[in-house]
Amino acid sequence: MSKTIKEIVSRLKKYPEAEYELNAESITVNPKSENGFPVSLTDNGNGNFTVAFDFWHEEFDNENDALNCFAFGLSKDCRLKLTKKRKSTNKMDC
């Protein structure tokens, strides 16, 4: 397990109600309600990270930026707006 994933697990201990899935390279925090969305962080190695909110995702080459984005996804201030047409288009509206 990477140092970044360990840091997130350590921070989540303050929130015992948080349900998450963990493996060596990633962590996903599951939504508390059906109106929420999963938030995940994947450590891609070499200082590269992927943060995802449901189907939306962003790549980072900076650990602090990735951690901040991950934390934002867990906050009440973040909203995810999905627009569907023939092909699915996902937009983050924060």
N, CA, C and O atoms as a GROMACS GRO file, in nm:
protein
  376
    1MET      N    1   0.085  -0.118   0.000
    1MET     CA    2   0.000   0.000   0.000
    1MET      C    3   0.089   0.124   0.000
    1MET      O    4   0.187   0.132   0.075
    2SER      N    5   0.055   0.219  -0.085
    2SER     CA    6   0.137   0.339  -0.098
    2SER      C    7   0.122   0.430   0.023
    2SER      O    8   0.026   0.420   0.100
    3LYS      N    9   0.218   0.519   0.039
    3LYS     CA   10   0.215   0.617   0.148
    3LYS      C   11   0.092   0.707   0.136
    3LYS      O   12   0.033   0.744   0.238
    4THR      N   13   0.054   0.741   0.016
    4THR     CA   14  -0.063   0.827  -0.007
    4THR      C   15  -0.192   0.758   0.038
    4THR      O   16  -0.275   0.820   0.104
    5ILE      N   17  -0.208   0.633   0.003
    5ILE     CA   18  -0.326   0.556   0.043
    5ILE      C   19  -0.328   0.541   0.195
    5ILE      O   20  -0.434   0.554   0.257
    6LYS      N   21  -0.212   0.514   0.255
    6LYS     CA   22  -0.204   0.503   0.401
    6LYS      C   23  -0.246   0.634   0.468
    6LYS      O   24  -0.312   0.632   0.572
    7GLU      N   25  -0.208   0.747   0.410
    7GLU     CA   26  -0.244   0.878   0.464
    7GLU      C   27  -0.396   0.896   0.462
    7GLU      O   28  -0.454   0.945   0.559
    8ILE      N   29  -0.461   0.857   0.352
    8ILE     CA   30  -0.606   0.869   0.343
    8ILE      C   31  -0.674   0.780   0.446
    8ILE      O   32  -0.766   0.823   0.514
    9VAL      N   33  -0.628   0.656   0.460
    9VAL     CA   34  -0.686   0.564   0.558
    9VAL      C   35  -0.671   0.622   0.698
    9VAL      O   36  -0.764   0.614   0.779
   10SER      N   37  -0.556   0.681   0.726
   10SER     CA   38  -0.533   0.743   0.857
   10SER      C   39  -0.632   0.857   0.881
   10SER      O   40  -0.688   0.868   0.990
   11ARG      N   41  -0.654   0.941   0.781
   11ARG     CA   42  -0.747   1.054   0.795
   11ARG      C   43  -0.891   1.005   0.809
   11ARG      O   44  -0.971   1.067   0.880
   12LEU      N   45  -0.926   0.895   0.741
   12LEU     CA   46  -1.062   0.844   0.747
   12LEU      C   47  -1.097   0.784   0.883
   12LEU      O   48  -1.215   0.763   0.913
   13LYS      N   49  -0.997   0.756   0.965
   13LYS     CA   50  -1.025   0.702   1.099
   13LYS      C   51  -1.103   0.801   1.184
   13LYS      O   52  -1.169   0.762   1.281
   14LYS      N   53  -1.098   0.930   1.148
   14LYS     CA   54  -1.175   1.032   1.218
   14LYS      C   55  -1.324   1.022   1.185
   14LYS      O   56  -1.407   1.084   1.251
   15TYR      N   57  -1.357   0.945   1.081
   15TYR     CA   58  -1.495   0.932   1.033
   15TYR      C   59  -1.534   0.785   1.028
   15TYR      O   60  -1.536   0.725   0.920
   16PRO      N   61  -1.564   0.725   1.144
   16PRO     CA   62  -1.591   0.581   1.149
   16PRO      C   63  -1.712   0.539   1.065
   16PRO      O   64  -1.725   0.422   1.031
   17GLU      N   65  -1.799   0.633   1.032
   17GLU     CA   66  -1.916   0.600   0.951
   17GLU      C   67  -1.880   0.587   0.802
   17GLU      O   68  -1.961   0.536   0.724
   18ALA      N   69  -1.762   0.632   0.764
   18ALA     CA   70  -1.720   0.624   0.623
   18ALA      C   71  -1.692   0.478   0.585
   18ALA      O   72  -1.616   0.408   0.651
   19GLU      N   73  -1.756   0.436   0.476
   19GLU     CA   74  -1.732   0.302   0.422
   19GLU      C   75  -1.642   0.314   0.301
   19GLU      O   76  -1.667   0.394   0.211
   20TYR      N   77  -1.536   0.233   0.300
   20TYR     CA   78  -1.444   0.242   0.187
   20TYR      C   79  -1.391   0.104   0.149
   20TYR      O   80  -1.391   0.010   0.228
   21GLU      N   81  -1.347   0.097   0.024
   21GLU     CA   82  -1.284  -0.022  -0.032
   21GLU      C   83  -1.138   0.012  -0.057
   21GLU      O   84  -1.105   0.122  -0.102
   22LEU      N   85  -1.053  -0.083  -0.027
   22LEU     CA   86  -0.910  -0.058  -0.028
   22LEU      C   87  -0.837  -0.171  -0.098
   22LEU      O   88  -0.870  -0.288  -0.079
   23ASN      N   89  -0.737  -0.135  -0.180
   23ASN     CA   90  -0.641  -0.234  -0.229
   23ASN      C   91  -0.504  -0.168  -0.233
   23ASN      O   92  -0.489  -0.054  -0.188
   24ALA      N   93  -0.406  -0.235  -0.285
   24ALA     CA   94  -0.268  -0.184  -0.279
   24ALA      C   95  -0.250  -0.051  -0.350
   24ALA      O   96  -0.169   0.032  -0.308
   25GLU      N   97  -0.325  -0.028  -0.460
   25GLU     CA   98  -0.305   0.092  -0.541
   25GLU      C   99  -0.415   0.196  -0.530
   25GLU      O  100  -0.398   0.309  -0.577
   26SER      N  101  -0.530   0.162  -0.468
   26SER     CA  102  -0.640   0.259  -0.469
   26SER      C  103  -0.729   0.247  -0.346
   26SER      O  104  -0.728   0.148  -0.273
   27ILE      N  105  -0.807   0.353  -0.328
   27ILE     CA  106  -0.908   0.357  -0.223
   27ILE      C  107  -1.032   0.422  -0.282
   27ILE      O  108  -1.023   0.521  -0.355
   28THR      N  109  -1.148   0.367  -0.249
   28THR     CA  110  -1.276   0.422  -0.293
   28THR      C  111  -1.365   0.439  -0.171
   28THR      O  112  -1.389   0.344  -0.097
   29VAL      N  113  -1.414   0.562  -0.151
   29VAL     CA  114  -1.508   0.589  -0.044
   29VAL      C  115  -1.648   0.583  -0.105
   29VAL      O  116  -1.678   0.655  -0.200
   30ASN      N  117  -1.731   0.497  -0.049
   30ASN     CA  118  -1.866   0.478  -0.101
   30ASN      C  119  -1.960   0.587  -0.052
   30ASN      O  120  -1.941   0.640   0.057
   31PRO      N  121  -2.060   0.621  -0.132
   31PRO     CA  122  -2.154   0.726  -0.091
   31PRO      C  123  -2.239   0.682   0.027
   31PRO      O  124  -2.266   0.563   0.045
   32LYS      N  125  -2.281   0.780   0.107
   32LYS     CA  126  -2.367   0.752   0.223
   32LYS      C  127  -2.512   0.732   0.183
   32LYS      O  128  -2.588   0.667   0.254
   33SER      N  129  -2.551   0.787   0.068
   33SER     CA  130  -2.690   0.776   0.022
   33SER      C  131  -2.692   0.754  -0.128
   33SER      O  132  -2.590   0.763  -0.195
   34GLU      N  133  -2.811   0.724  -0.180
   34GLU     CA  134  -2.824   0.702  -0.324
   34GLU      C  135  -2.804   0.830  -0.404
   34GLU      O  136  -2.785   0.824  -0.525
   35ASN      N  137  -2.808   0.946  -0.339
   35ASN     CA  138  -2.786   1.073  -0.406
   35ASN      C  139  -2.637   1.106  -0.417
   35ASN      O  140  -2.600   1.201  -0.486
   36GLY      N  141  -2.553   1.030  -0.350
   36GLY     CA  142  -2.409   1.055  -0.352
   36GLY      C  143  -2.341   0.981  -0.466
   36GLY      O  144  -2.406   0.922  -0.552
   37PHE      N  145  -2.209   0.984  -0.465
   37PHE     CA  146  -2.130   0.916  -0.566
   37PHE      C  147  -2.000   0.868  -0.503
   37PHE      O  148  -1.952   0.928  -0.406
   38PRO      N  149  -1.942   0.760  -0.556
   38PRO     CA  150  -1.814   0.712  -0.502
   38PRO      C  151  -1.701   0.808  -0.538
   38PRO      O  152  -1.701   0.869  -0.645
   39VAL      N  153  -1.605   0.820  -0.447
   39VAL     CA  154  -1.486   0.903  -0.467
   39VAL      C  155  -1.366   0.812  -0.451
   39VAL      O  156  -1.352   0.743  -0.350
   40SER      N  157  -1.278   0.812  -0.550
   40SER     CA  158  -1.162   0.723  -0.542
   40SER      C  159  -1.033   0.794  -0.578
   40SER      O  160  -1.032   0.895  -0.650
   41LEU      N  161  -0.925   0.740  -0.526
   41LEU     CA  162  -0.790   0.786  -0.560
   41LEU      C  163  -0.709   0.662  -0.592
   41LEU      O  164  -0.707   0.565  -0.516
   42THR      N  165  -0.641   0.666  -0.707
   42THR     CA  166  -0.553   0.557  -0.748
   42THR      C  167  -0.412   0.611  -0.757
   42THR      O  168  -0.388   0.714  -0.820
   43ASP      N  169  -0.318   0.541  -0.694
   43ASP     CA  170  -0.177   0.575  -0.702
   43ASP      C  171  -0.121   0.497  -0.821
   43ASP      O  172  -0.105   0.375  -0.814
   44ASN      N  173  -0.091   0.569  -0.930
   44ASN     CA  174  -0.042   0.506  -1.052
   44ASN      C  175   0.109   0.484  -1.051
   44ASN      O  176   0.165   0.433  -1.148
   45GLY      N  177   0.175   0.522  -0.942
   45GLY     CA  178   0.320   0.510  -0.933
   45GLY      C  179   0.390   0.629  -0.994
   45GLY      O  180   0.330   0.708  -1.067
   46ASN      N  181   0.517   0.643  -0.963
   46ASN     CA  182   0.600   0.752  -1.015
   46ASN      C  183   0.541   0.890  -0.990
   46ASN      O  184   0.560   0.981  -1.070
   47GLY      N  185   0.470   0.906  -0.878
   47GLY     CA  186   0.415   1.037  -0.843
   47GLY      C  187   0.293   1.077  -0.922
   47GLY      O  188   0.256   1.195  -0.924
   48ASN      N  189   0.228   0.982  -0.989
   48ASN     CA  190   0.108   1.009  -1.069
   48ASN      C  191  -0.015   0.947  -1.002
   48ASN      O  192  -0.010   0.836  -0.949
   49PHE      N  193  -0.126   1.022  -1.006
   49PHE     CA  194  -0.247   0.982  -0.938
   49PHE      C  195  -0.368   1.007  -1.026
   49PHE      O  196  -0.368   1.096  -1.111
   50THR      N  197  -0.472   0.928  -1.005
   50THR     CA  198  -0.602   0.951  -1.068
   50THR      C  199  -0.706   0.965  -0.958
   50THR      O  200  -0.717   0.879  -0.871
   51VAL      N  201  -0.781   1.074  -0.962
   51VAL     CA  202  -0.892   1.094  -0.869
   51VAL      C  203  -1.019   1.085  -0.952
   51VAL      O  204  -1.030   1.145  -1.059
   52ALA      N  205  -1.117   1.009  -0.901
   52ALA     CA  206  -1.243   0.991  -0.974
   52ALA      C  207  -1.361   1.017  -0.882
   52ALA      O  208  -1.363   0.977  -0.766
   53PHE      N  209  -1.461   1.085  -0.938
   53PHE     CA  210  -1.591   1.104  -0.874
   53PHE      C  211  -1.690   1.035  -0.968
   53PHE      O  212  -1.723   1.089  -1.074
   54ASP      N  213  -1.736   0.918  -0.931
   54ASP     CA  214  -1.823   0.837  -1.016
   54ASP      C  215  -1.753   0.816  -1.150
   54ASP      O  216  -1.648   0.752  -1.153
   55PHE      N  217  -1.807   0.868  -1.263
   55PHE     CA  218  -1.745   0.846  -1.394
   55PHE      C  219  -1.645   0.954  -1.432
   55PHE      O  220  -1.563   0.933  -1.522
   56TRP      N  221  -1.650   1.070  -1.367
   56TRP     CA  222  -1.555   1.178  -1.394
   56TRP      C  223  -1.420   1.142  -1.333
   56TRP      O  224  -1.416   1.080  -1.227
   57HIS      N  225  -1.311   1.179  -1.398
   57HIS     CA  226  -1.178   1.158  -1.339
   57HIS      C  227  -1.080   1.262  -1.388
   57HIS      O  228  -1.099   1.325  -1.492
   58GLU      N  229  -0.974   1.280  -1.310
   58GLU     CA  230  -0.867   1.375  -1.342
   58GLU      C  231  -0.735   1.312  -1.303
   58GLU      O  232  -0.725   1.241  -1.203
   59GLU      N  233  -0.633   1.338  -1.384
   59GLU     CA  234  -0.498   1.287  -1.359
   59GLU      C  235  -0.415   1.396  -1.290
   59GLU      O  236  -0.429   1.514  -1.321
   60PHE      N  237  -0.330   1.356  -1.196
   60PHE     CA  238  -0.244   1.450  -1.122
   60PHE      C  239  -0.101   1.397  -1.119
   60PHE      O  240  -0.078   1.277  -1.114
   61ASP      N  241  -0.006   1.490  -1.123
   61ASP     CA  242   0.135   1.452  -1.105
   61ASP      C  243   0.190   1.515  -0.978
   61ASP      O  244   0.312   1.529  -0.961
   62ASN      N  245   0.098   1.552  -0.888
   62ASN     CA  246   0.135   1.612  -0.761
   62ASN      C  247   0.047   1.551  -0.652
   62ASN      O  248  -0.076   1.559  -0.659
   63GLU      N  249   0.108   1.490  -0.551
   63GLU     CA  250   0.034   1.423  -0.444
   63GLU      C  251  -0.060   1.517  -0.370
   63GLU      O  252  -0.175   1.481  -0.345
   64ASN      N  253  -0.014   1.636  -0.335
   64ASN     CA  254  -0.099   1.730  -0.260
   64ASN      C  255  -0.221   1.771  -0.340
   64ASN      O  256  -0.331   1.780  -0.285
   65ASP      N  257  -0.203   1.797  -0.470
   65ASP     CA  258  -0.317   1.833  -0.554
   65ASP      C  259  -0.418   1.718  -0.561
   65ASP      O  260  -0.538   1.741  -0.556
   66ALA      N  261  -0.367   1.595  -0.573
   66ALA     CA  262  -0.455   1.478  -0.579
   66ALA      C  263  -0.531   1.461  -0.448
   66ALA      O  264  -0.651   1.435  -0.448
   67LEU      N  265  -0.461   1.477  -0.336
   67LEU     CA  266  -0.526   1.464  -0.204
   67LEU      C  267  -0.632   1.573  -0.184
   67LEU      O  268  -0.739   1.546  -0.130
   68ASN      N  269  -0.602   1.695  -0.227
   68ASN     CA  270  -0.698   1.805  -0.214
   68ASN      C  271  -0.822   1.780  -0.299
   68ASN      O  272  -0.934   1.805  -0.254
   69CYS      N  273  -0.804   1.731  -0.420
   69CYS     CA  274  -0.917   1.701  -0.507
   69CYS      C  275  -1.000   1.588  -0.447
   69CYS      O  276  -1.123   1.594  -0.447
   70PHE      N  277  -0.934   1.484  -0.396
   70PHE     CA  278  -1.003   1.372  -0.333
   70PHE      C  279  -1.086   1.422  -0.214
   70PHE      O  280  -1.203   1.386  -0.201
   71ALA      N  281  -1.027   1.505  -0.129
   71ALA     CA  282  -1.098   1.560  -0.014
   71ALA      C  283  -1.216   1.646  -0.058
   71ALA      O  284  -1.323   1.642   0.003
   72PHE      N  285  -1.198   1.723  -0.164
   72PHE     CA  286  -1.307   1.806  -0.216
   72PHE      C  287  -1.424   1.718  -0.260
   72PHE      O  288  -1.540   1.752  -0.236
   73GLY      N  289  -1.394   1.604  -0.323
   73GLY     CA  290  -1.499   1.512  -0.366
   73GLY      C  291  -1.580   1.457  -0.251
   73GLY      O  292  -1.696   1.420  -0.269
   74LEU      N  293  -1.522   1.451  -0.133
   74LEU     CA  294  -1.592   1.402  -0.015
   74LEU      C  295  -1.668   1.512   0.058
   74LEU      O  296  -1.748   1.484   0.148
   75SER      N  297  -1.644   1.637   0.020
   75SER     CA  298  -1.707   1.750   0.090
   75SER      C  299  -1.850   1.773   0.042
   75SER      O  300  -1.891   1.725  -0.063
   76LYS      N  301  -1.924   1.846   0.123
   76LYS     CA  302  -2.062   1.881   0.086
   76LYS      C  303  -2.066   1.987  -0.024
   76LYS      O  304  -2.172   2.010  -0.082
   77ASP      N  305  -1.953   2.050  -0.052
   77ASP     CA  306  -1.948   2.155  -0.154
   77ASP      C  307  -1.939   2.101  -0.296
   77ASP      O  308  -1.965   2.175  -0.391
   78CYS      N  309  -1.904   1.976  -0.312
   78CYS     CA  310  -1.886   1.918  -0.445
   78CYS      C  311  -2.017   1.860  -0.496
   78CYS      O  312  -2.086   1.788  -0.423
   79ARG      N  313  -2.050   1.890  -0.620
   79ARG     CA  314  -2.167   1.835  -0.687
   79ARG      C  315  -2.121   1.778  -0.820
   79ARG      O  316  -2.031   1.832  -0.884
   80LEU      N  317  -2.184   1.671  -0.862
   80LEU     CA  318  -2.152   1.607  -0.989
   80LEU      C  319  -2.275   1.615  -1.076
   80LEU      O  320  -2.383   1.568  -1.039
   81LYS      N  321  -2.259   1.675  -1.193
   81LYS     CA  322  -2.372   1.691  -1.285
   81LYS      C  323  -2.350   1.598  -1.404
   81LYS      O  324  -2.249   1.609  -1.474
   82LEU      N  325  -2.444   1.508  -1.427
   82LEU     CA  326  -2.436   1.415  -1.538
   82LEU      C  327  -2.534   1.457  -1.646
   82LEU      O  328  -2.652   1.482  -1.618
   83THR      N  329  -2.485   1.464  -1.768
   83THR     CA  330  -2.570   1.494  -1.882
   83THR      C  331  -2.559   1.376  -1.977
   83THR      O  332  -2.450   1.338  -2.017
   84LYS      N  333  -2.673   1.318  -2.011
   84LYS     CA  334  -2.671   1.200  -2.098
   84LYS      C  335  -2.742   1.231  -2.229
   84LYS      O  336  -2.851   1.288  -2.231
   85LYS      N  337  -2.677   1.192  -2.337
   85LYS     CA  338  -2.735   1.201  -2.470
   85LYS      C  339  -2.716   1.063  -2.531
   85LYS      O  340  -2.718   0.963  -2.458
   86ARG      N  341  -2.698   1.055  -2.660
   86ARG     CA  342  -2.671   0.925  -2.721
   86ARG      C  343  -2.546   0.862  -2.662
   86ARG      O  344  -2.544   0.745  -2.626
   87LYS      N  345  -2.444   0.942  -2.655
   87LYS     CA  346  -2.321   0.900  -2.588
   87LYS      C  347  -2.320   0.969  -2.453
   87LYS      O  348  -2.358   1.085  -2.442
   88SER      N  349  -2.276   0.899  -2.352
   88SER     CA  350  -2.275   0.956  -2.217
   88SER      C  351  -2.167   1.063  -2.207
   88SER      O  352  -2.053   1.042  -2.247
   89THR      N  353  -2.205   1.178  -2.153
   89THR     CA  354  -2.112   1.287  -2.127
   89THR      C  355  -2.118   1.319  -1.978
   89THR      O  356  -2.226   1.342  -1.925
   90ASN      N  357  -2.004   1.319  -1.913
   90ASN     CA  358  -2.000   1.346  -1.770
   90ASN      C  359  -1.927   1.476  -1.745
   90ASN      O  360  -1.819   1.499  -1.800
   91LYS      N  361  -1.986   1.561  -1.663
   91LYS     CA  362  -1.925   1.689  -1.630
   91LYS      C  363  -1.923   1.706  -1.479
   91LYS      O  364  -2.015   1.665  -1.409
   92MET      N  365  -1.817   1.765  -1.431
   92MET     CA  366  -1.810   1.799  -1.289
   92MET      C  367  -1.855   1.943  -1.276
   92MET      O  368  -1.803   2.031  -1.345
   93ASP      N  369  -1.948   1.968  -1.189
   93ASP     CA  370  -2.002   2.102  -1.167
   93ASP      C  371  -1.981   2.140  -1.023
   93ASP      O  372  -2.069   2.124  -0.938
   94CYS      N  373  -1.862   2.192  -0.995
   94CYS     CA  374  -1.828   2.226  -0.856
   94CYS      C  375  -1.807   2.374  -0.842
   94CYS      O  376  -1.777   2.422  -0.732
   0.00000   0.00000   0.00000
